[in-house]
């Protein structure tokens, strides 16, 4: 009887597992190949956007669809899990850049073919999938990853496989282009002291030298503390209060309420990210701390589901573009329109970004992913890249890439640094006014400092 | 009967040694990774399935050994035998802590102690940023020298090396469990009071089993560091331990081949679904729930039930590869 029951159970198990796997197979795919269609299509979650026919292409006038051998780009995009916000921004932005590239002739006649995988923020899975992309799918370039261990792990793998790796957004650890810098990795958007040094001078002058900081107590937060402390010291400021918040702490009230509101500090630097940032801002608002001290932070509207909390009114944020674009800049307006059009046709994907009513490419992670993919496209074109065999040519072209502000880079110039493969782009200091952002100051790419002293051999 | 089992095992090993390299491509690299995960699962299976000690810290053994390799290479030590020795010693040192828990606690108390210790281990990299790389993780330096000149990314050499070690670990585990010591361990696992009444030193056997399974996990951690050339904080945390437990449960926790099989199947499934769907976590979760509910003895249990139903009898039911262990009861 027991044996019979077990057999029935076993049959049921096998049948249900099969059904589940069949459902999985029929669901939205994460790994995709672009359809060579002629109609523009939205980048459905897990599905490729059609790679032709947007009205305006990144490189200029629309040309015939590329017909050469596809150039495969493996993209590790954490669209599920704790990186879902950055993952959604990465998906829409990279699809837009690829659409535009293919609409303007691809890579000298070769279409770009994205293959997406979802490591879910798991460094082990990211490395495994990156290896699979490189060795099974034979992608020509690796890109993506959001969290530092993912990016640094893939960087180590890419160096061994001798394949170019381009983080698209996130991957904010200094280490990537400082002590870990290597020949095959290129980070296009600013990071580390490039983002702090630029803003602190203005903030000290405007709000005063006595600061408090609340930061996540792990590598990225500690790195933020060190770089901002050094920048403060250079500008005559100091941290009076430092408040580390343990990783994954759900109750941030005891930490936020340590911020002095007796006038001993005039500025609070909030370095939290993701859902931690929303929690911290909620408590700041609850206790009226924003009424007593000025708030400075980095991430913008995209981290708040497209709607700024009241506590951020008057706060200073930084980024590679204003969330709503540069006023009067037609190229930026076109980028914004195209981006939103793609995003809004895929409501499932953009749920974490506030849905169709509030979605925005934001001031950092959306535009960073677009810039990074566009820079890769331009470097491939410059190198006459046709596949992995041309990796050395691509490395040479990428490390000397400079792009002026224009249709490809609507919010400012890009300068790649040959020494560490770290990019510099125009950087903005923005003041939040209700739901709007006012540009307080902009820093051209050539005024940003280099991130470290790494020298690629 | 025993002979038939040995022949079956040899055929499997020969198949594993020949077919994937002949197929070539990514299959060899994927299998290498699955075999390494299999060692973690085997360690979990030994301590949980046979010893009935619900240790949630086996992943910490794995992680500490992997970190030991990475840290040493950053100190300029890349001699492969030294790395191996230190990785095993580091794992064994950690296992002594868990062995101590096995002496002073049992049941839920033991589970909670190992759980909390694992959480503590996951915090170590944050507390020692410079040494461990903190949240960023740490690369393994030294190039191919650390892996005896074998490339984990190209060719078949590293795959055969890992396969050989896994086969060795499997054989040693089988030998241990088939011995009088192994039978005593199983008896203690099933009913420690009764085993103690029969004169077995429960504490001594539990310490021995904890250290033995730790060595298996440490070998896995050492190989992981060589293969990936990168270690990161998640290796020390609860997730790594629970992964090992899930692999073992899916394959069959009270067998030797079951955990290896579970690791391979679940890793392959995870890899494929991560490419095939944006909702892969949901589907993997459903599959796991179904397996746990309908196949409480895992895939090996399913095989046993099929064999019992159709009268297939390749071996005696005592300690054979992939065979349910009855031992002293």
Boltz contact constraints between the chains, C-beta under 6 A:
constraints:
  - contact:
      token1: [A, 3]
      token2: [B, 308]
      max_distance: 6.0
  - contact:
      token1: [A, 3]
      token2: [B, 309]
      max_distance: 6.0
  - contact:
      token1: [A, 6]
      token2: [B, 305]
      max_distance: 6.0
  - contact:
      token1: [A, 7]
      token2: [B, 305]
      max_distance: 6.0
  - contact:
      token1: [A, 7]
      token2: [B, 309]
      max_distance: 6.0
  - contact:
      token1: [A, 9]
      token2: [B, 294]
      max_distance: 6.0
  - contact:
      token1: [A, 10]
      token2: [B, 302]
      max_distance: 6.0
  - contact:
      token1: [A, 12]
      token2: [B, 294]
      max_distance: 6.0
  - contact:
      token1: [A, 13]
      token2: [B, 290]
      max_distance: 6.0
  - contact:
      token1: [A, 13]
      token2: [B, 294]
      max_distance: 6.0
  - contact:
      token1: [A, 13]
      token2: [B, 295]
      max_distance: 6.0
  - contact:
      token1: [A, 16]
      token2: [B, 290]
      max_distance: 6.0
  - contact:
      token1: [A, 17]
      token2: [B, 287]
      max_distance: 6.0
  - contact:
      token1: [A, 17]
      token2: [B, 290]
      max_distance: 6.0
  - contact:
      token1: [A, 20]
      token2: [B, 283]
      max_distance: 6.0
  - contact:
      token1: [A, 20]
      token2: [B, 286]
      max_distance: 6.0
  - contact:
      token1: [A, 20]
      token2: [B, 287]
      max_distance: 6.0
  - contact:
      token1: [A, 24]
      token2: [B, 273]
      max_distance: 6.0
  - contact:
      token1: [A, 24]
      token2: [B, 277]
      max_distance: 6.0
  - contact:
      token1: [A, 24]
      token2: [B, 283]
      max_distance: 6.0
  - contact:
      token1: [A, 27]
      token2: [B, 277]
      max_distance: 6.0
  - contact:
      token1: [A, 27]
      token2: [B, 279]
      max_distance: 6.0
  - contact:
      token1: [A, 28]
      token2: [B, 278]
      max_distance: 6.0
  - contact:
      token1: [A, 29]
      token2: [B, 276]
      max_distance: 6.0
  - contact:
      token1: [A, 30]
      token2: [B, 275]
      max_distance: 6.0
  - contact:
      token1: [A, 30]
      token2: [B, 277]
      max_distance: 6.0
  - contact:
      token1: [A, 30]
      token2: [B, 278]
      max_distance: 6.0
  - contact:
      token1: [A, 31]
      token2: [B, 275]
      max_distance: 6.0
  - contact:
      token1: [A, 45]
      token2: [B, 278]
      max_distance: 6.0
  - contact:
      token1: [A, 46]
      token2: [B, 278]
      max_distance: 6.0
  - contact:
      token1: [A, 79]
      token2: [B, 278]
      max_distance: 6.0
  - contact:
      token1: [A, 117]
      token2: [B, 274]
      max_distance: 6.0
  - contact:
      token1: [A, 117]
      token2: [B, 275]
      max_distance: 6.0
  - contact:
      token1: [A, 118]
      token2: [B, 274]
      max_distance: 6.0
  - contact:
      token1: [A, 123]
      token2: [B, 232]
      max_distance: 6.0
  - contact:
      token1: [A, 127]
      token2: [B, 228]
      max_distance: 6.0
  - contact:
      token1: [A, 131]
      token2: [B, 29]
      max_distance: 6.0
  - contact:
      token1: [A, 132]
      token2: [B, 26]
      max_distance: 6.0
  - contact:
      token1: [A, 135]
      token2: [B, 26]
      max_distance: 6.0
  - contact:
      token1: [A, 135]
      token2: [B, 29]
      max_distance: 6.0
  - contact:
      token1: [A, 136]
      token2: [B, 26]
      max_distance: 6.0
  - contact:
      token1: [A, 148]
      token2: [B, 136]
      max_distance: 6.0
  - contact:
      token1: [A, 149]
      token2: [B, 137]
      max_distance: 6.0
  - contact:
      token1: [A, 149]
      token2: [B, 232]
      max_distance: 6.0
  - contact:
      token1: [A, 152]
      token2: [B, 136]
      max_distance: 6.0
  - contact:
      token1: [A, 152]
      token2: [B, 137]
      max_distance: 6.0
  - contact:
      token1: [A, 153]
      token2: [B, 230]
      max_distance: 6.0
  - contact:
      token1: [A, 156]
      token2: [B, 139]
      max_distance: 6.0
  - contact:
      token1: [A, 156]
      token2: [B, 229]
      max_distance: 6.0
  - contact:
      token1: [A, 156]
      token2: [B, 230]
      max_distance: 6.0
  - contact:
      token1: [A, 160]
      token2: [B, 153]
      max_distance: 6.0
  - contact:
      token1: [A, 173]
      token2: [B, 136]
      max_distance: 6.0
  - contact:
      token1: [A, 175]
      token2: [B, 136]
      max_distance: 6.0
  - contact:
      token1: [A, 218]
      token2: [B, 126]
      max_distance: 6.0
  - contact:
      token1: [A, 218]
      token2: [B, 135]
      max_distance: 6.0
  - contact:
      token1: [A, 219]
      token2: [B, 134]
      max_distance: 6.0
  - contact:
      token1: [A, 219]
      token2: [B, 135]
      max_distance: 6.0
  - contact:
      token1: [A, 219]
      token2: [B, 136]
      max_distance: 6.0
